Amino acid sequence: MISKTIFVCIFVFSFFALRQCRQMDVGEIESKLVIPKCIHSKCSDQGFFQRDCWCCMKDLTLPCFKKQSDCESDWHCPPIQLKL
């Protein structure tokens, strides 16, 4: 009898969770996804794991910067666009 009660509780809980997922707006999920314009990269020969500059993620032919804020503010580096 207890196993049937547990099964019914799990069944009711799964319906509640499914109902909550159906009510969620897809825009809520997309707005939480953040992809940076610049990535931390290796520019010098100081060490194998030494990441010392920031480069544009979409166009790697652009020059890299020492500070992330400089790279993020560069208007030549376009933001990443996701097509869902």
Backbone as ProteinMPNN parsed JSONL, in Angstrom:
{"seq_chain_A": "MISKTIFVCIFVFSFFALRQCRQMDVGEIESKLVIPKCIHSKCSDQGFFQRDCWCCMKDLTLPCFKKQSDCESDWHCPPIQLKL", "coords_chain_A": {"N_chain_A": [[0.812, -1.193, 0.0], [2.0, 1.207, 0.716], [3.843, 1.613, -1.317], [2.184, 2.156, -3.488], [1.119, 4.595, -2.688], [3.397, 6.21, -2.649], [4.032, 6.094, -5.357], [1.809, 7.452, -6.459], [2.195, 10.004, -5.325], [4.634, 10.775, -6.517], [3.797, 10.789, -9.153], [1.858, 12.862, -9.137], [3.488, 15.018, -8.395], [5.209, 15.122, -10.627], [3.42, 15.926, -12.619], [2.84, 18.483, -11.688], [5.379, 19.716, -11.956], [5.703, 19.526, -14.74], [3.606, 21.172, -15.573], [4.509, 23.651, -14.628], [6.765, 24.003, -16.242], [5.583, 24.289, -18.746], [4.366, 26.745, -18.474], [6.419, 28.543, -18.399], [8.113, 31.223, -19.92], [9.799, 31.307, -23.013], [11.555, 33.344, -23.569], [12.644, 33.971, -21.116], [14.602, 32.066, -20.711], [16.408, 32.511, -22.836], [17.339, 35.068, -22.253], [19.049, 34.713, -20.139], [21.333, 33.598, -21.069], [24.595, 34.296, -21.612], [27.087, 35.329, -23.726], [30.375, 36.151, -23.992], [32.044, 38.889, -25.704], [34.779, 38.856, -25.949], [37.645, 36.716, -25.525], [39.861, 35.151, -23.185], [43.193, 34.955, -23.944], [46.337, 33.567, -25.159], [49.155, 35.48, -25.681], [51.856, 35.919, -25.441], [55.133, 34.387, -25.016], [55.515, 33.505, -22.384], [54.689, 31.353, -20.816], [53.138, 28.097, -20.948], [50.483, 27.92, -20.007], [49.923, 30.559, -19.622], [47.796, 33.13, -19.84], [47.495, 36.153, -21.202], [46.234, 38.224, -22.568], [43.352, 39.712, -24.231], [41.178, 38.689, -26.749], [39.121, 39.226, -29.648], [36.267, 37.256, -29.952], [34.728, 36.552, -32.179], [36.048, 37.512, -34.456], [39.098, 36.685, -35.048], [41.191, 37.871, -36.327], [41.46, 40.474, -35.6], [43.309, 42.884, -33.622], [44.619, 42.017, -30.378], [43.965, 42.824, -26.867], [45.335, 44.14, -23.809], [43.697, 44.552, -21.601], [40.491, 43.435, -20.522], [38.298, 45.155, -20.571], [39.006, 47.018, -22.527], [38.929, 45.455, -24.822], [36.229, 44.645, -24.856], [34.996, 47.088, -25.276], [35.753, 47.787, -27.812], [34.702, 48.748, -30.967], [35.058, 47.414, -33.322], [34.939, 44.758, -32.846], [32.459, 42.492, -33.255], [29.36, 41.625, -31.565], [28.388, 38.334, -30.426], [25.935, 36.519, -32.142], [23.195, 34.487, -31.611], [21.362, 32.049, -33.3], [18.409, 30.698, -32.849]], "CA_chain_A": [[0.0, 0.0, 0.0], [2.876, 2.377, 0.778], [4.454, 1.827, -2.62], [1.186, 2.81, -4.336], [1.026, 5.98, -2.231], [4.601, 6.891, -3.123], [3.879, 6.221, -6.805], [0.833, 8.512, -6.717], [2.837, 11.274, -4.971], [5.604, 11.08, -7.568], [3.011, 11.088, -10.348], [1.269, 14.194, -8.965], [4.592, 15.985, -8.423], [5.706, 15.263, -12.001], [2.458, 16.754, -13.339], [3.035, 19.867, -11.254], [6.61, 20.196, -12.585], [5.427, 19.672, -16.168], [2.751, 22.352, -15.725], [5.362, 24.818, -14.428], [7.612, 24.141, -17.429], [4.764, 24.766, -19.854], [4.014, 28.138, -18.237], [7.608, 29.379, -18.473], [8.315, 31.924, -21.182], [11.076, 30.951, -23.623], [12.413, 34.518, -23.476], [13.355, 33.944, -19.836], [15.786, 31.214, -20.859], [17.339, 33.153, -23.751], [17.932, 36.265, -21.67], [20.05, 34.341, -19.144], [22.509, 33.085, -21.76], [25.509, 35.4, -21.892], [28.307, 34.925, -24.415], [31.224, 37.347, -24.032], [32.611, 39.277, -26.992], [36.223, 38.613, -25.951], [38.121, 35.544, -24.791], [41.197, 35.25, -22.617], [44.046, 34.242, -24.883], [47.792, 33.603, -24.945], [49.812, 36.334, -26.678], [53.315, 35.94, -25.277], [55.767, 33.089, -24.788], [55.929, 33.426, -20.977], [54.396, 30.031, -20.295], [52.129, 27.385, -21.716], [49.152, 28.255, -19.516], [49.881, 31.991, -19.331], [46.842, 33.888, -20.646], [47.857, 37.526, -20.847], [45.562, 39.237, -23.379], [41.948, 39.466, -24.563], [40.985, 38.753, -28.192], [37.743, 39.167, -30.122], [35.886, 35.864, -30.147], [34.141, 36.334, -33.494], [37.007, 37.831, -35.502], [40.427, 36.516, -34.447], [42.185, 38.65, -37.063], [41.578, 41.783, -34.961], [44.357, 42.898, -32.6], [44.223, 41.694, -29.001], [44.147, 43.885, -25.889], [45.827, 43.707, -22.496], [42.597, 44.618, -20.639], [39.222, 42.945, -21.027], [37.407, 46.291, -20.82], [39.38, 47.596, -23.822], [38.446, 44.554, -25.87], [34.764, 44.699, -24.861], [34.537, 48.386, -25.764], [36.179, 47.985, -29.2], [33.545, 48.645, -31.852], [35.378, 46.517, -34.434], [34.599, 43.382, -32.432], [30.991, 42.365, -33.228], [28.845, 40.695, -30.563], [27.98, 37.021, -30.91], [24.496, 36.4, -32.357], [22.734, 33.104, -31.635], [20.141, 31.828, -34.064], [17.721, 29.523, -32.303]], "C_chain_A": [[0.861, 1.264, 0.0], [3.486, 2.649, -0.589], [3.472, 2.495, -3.588], [1.052, 4.283, -3.97], [2.221, 6.787, -2.725], [4.516, 7.104, -4.63], [2.914, 7.351, -7.165], [1.438, 9.881, -6.405], [3.838, 11.703, -6.051], [4.876, 11.477, -8.844], [2.411, 12.495, -10.279], [2.352, 15.262, -9.026], [5.113, 16.183, -9.842], [4.728, 16.069, -12.853], [2.591, 18.218, -12.96], [4.281, 20.459, -11.918], [6.409, 20.41, -14.081], [4.571, 20.911, -16.431], [3.58, 23.63, -15.57], [6.263, 25.053, -15.636], [6.824, 24.681, -18.612], [4.426, 26.241, -19.703], [5.209, 29.074, -18.395], [7.754, 29.975, -19.87], [9.703, 31.578, -21.722], [12.055, 32.122, -23.552], [13.18, 34.574, -22.172], [14.64, 33.138, -19.951], [16.828, 31.912, -21.722], [18.036, 34.345, -23.12], [19.02, 35.935, -20.65], [21.334, 33.805, -19.777], [23.394, 34.252, -22.164], [26.779, 34.831, -22.532], [29.174, 36.172, -24.544], [31.746, 37.617, -25.444], [34.074, 38.865, -27.09], [36.573, 37.384, -25.117], [39.546, 35.794, -24.308], [42.121, 34.38, -23.454], [45.522, 34.39, -24.524], [48.431, 34.426, -26.06], [51.331, 36.327, -26.566], [53.825, 34.526, -25.026], [56.225, 32.918, -23.347], [55.673, 32.06, -20.373], [53.256, 29.404, -21.072], [50.711, 27.782, -21.319], [48.986, 29.74, -19.216], [48.949, 32.693, -20.318], [47.007, 35.351, -20.274], [47.198, 38.588, -21.723], [44.133, 38.789, -23.685], [41.761, 39.678, -26.067], [39.501, 38.62, -28.535], [37.391, 37.717, -30.46], [35.392, 35.587, -31.565], [35.135, 36.572, -34.629], [38.418, 37.803, -34.903], [41.518, 37.262, -35.196], [42.372, 40.046, -36.464], [42.689, 41.755, -33.914], [43.795, 42.613, -31.212], [44.563, 42.854, -28.065], [44.652, 43.306, -24.576], [44.715, 43.679, -21.454], [41.309, 44.136, -21.295], [38.282, 44.107, -21.369], [37.726, 46.963, -22.16], [38.846, 46.748, -24.978], [36.922, 44.631, -25.984], [34.255, 46.006, -25.459], [34.948, 48.659, -27.217], [34.999, 47.763, -30.144], [33.813, 47.772, -33.074], [34.97, 45.075, -34.122], [33.074, 43.245, -32.34], [30.54, 41.401, -32.14], [28.407, 39.388, -31.214], [26.452, 36.993, -31.012], [24.145, 34.921, -32.435], [21.449, 33.02, -32.434], [19.505, 30.547, -33.57], [16.536, 29.145, -33.143]], "O_chain_A": [[0.51, 2.265, -0.626], [3.629, 3.808, -0.978], [3.879, 3.309, -4.416], [0.889, 5.127, -4.85], [2.064, 7.924, -3.169], [4.885, 8.167, -5.13], [3.184, 8.123, -8.084], [1.212, 10.831, -7.156], [3.871, 12.869, -6.444], [5.297, 12.402, -9.538], [2.454, 13.234, -11.263], [2.153, 16.307, -9.647], [5.43, 17.31, -10.223], [5.158, 16.824, -13.725], [2.469, 19.097, -13.814], [4.24, 21.593, -12.394], [6.906, 21.393, -14.631], [4.795, 21.621, -17.412], [3.37, 24.591, -16.309], [6.496, 26.202, -16.012], [7.359, 25.459, -19.402], [4.219, 26.927, -20.704], [5.025, 30.285, -18.512], [7.538, 29.296, -20.874], [10.675, 31.559, -20.966], [13.265, 31.907, -23.482], [14.26, 35.162, -22.118], [15.655, 33.494, -19.352], [18.011, 31.91, -21.38], [19.201, 34.61, -23.418], [19.836, 36.799, -20.329], [22.32, 33.585, -19.074], [22.991, 35.097, -22.964], [27.451, 33.972, -21.961], [28.745, 37.155, -25.148], [31.873, 36.707, -26.263], [34.563, 38.558, -28.177], [35.897, 37.057, -24.142], [40.319, 36.531, -24.92], [41.853, 33.194, -23.649], [45.9, 35.222, -23.7], [48.27, 34.112, -27.24], [52.018, 36.698, -27.517], [53.044, 33.592, -24.848], [57.229, 32.248, -23.103], [56.408, 31.653, -19.474], [52.506, 30.09, -21.766], [49.844, 27.96, -22.174], [47.99, 30.132, -18.608], [49.278, 32.832, -21.496], [46.693, 35.746, -19.151], [47.57, 39.758, -21.632], [43.757, 37.644, -23.432], [42.14, 40.721, -26.601], [38.734, 37.987, -27.81], [38.134, 37.039, -31.17], [35.616, 34.499, -32.095], [35.067, 35.9, -35.658], [38.87, 38.789, -34.321], [42.663, 37.286, -34.745], [43.344, 40.728, -36.789], [42.982, 40.69, -33.369], [42.643, 42.93, -30.917], [45.339, 43.744, -28.412], [44.426, 42.136, -24.269], [44.767, 42.879, -20.52], [41.065, 44.395, -22.473], [37.551, 44.039, -22.357], [36.818, 47.426, -22.851], [38.371, 47.277, -25.983], [36.386, 44.678, -27.091], [33.194, 46.029, -26.083], [34.53, 49.664, -27.792], [34.371, 46.704, -30.118], [32.876, 47.424, -33.793], [34.693, 44.284, -35.023], [32.46, 43.819, -31.44], [31.259, 40.454, -31.82], [28.096, 39.347, -32.405], [25.758, 37.396, -30.079], [24.726, 34.183, -33.23], [20.548, 33.839, -32.256], [19.996, 29.45, -33.835], [15.841, 28.178, -32.831]]}, "name": "protein", "num_of_chains": 1, "seq": "MISKTIFVCIFVFSFFALRQCRQMDVGEIESKLVIPKCIHSKCSDQGFFQRDCWCCMKDLTLPCFKKQSDCESDWHCPPIQLKL"}
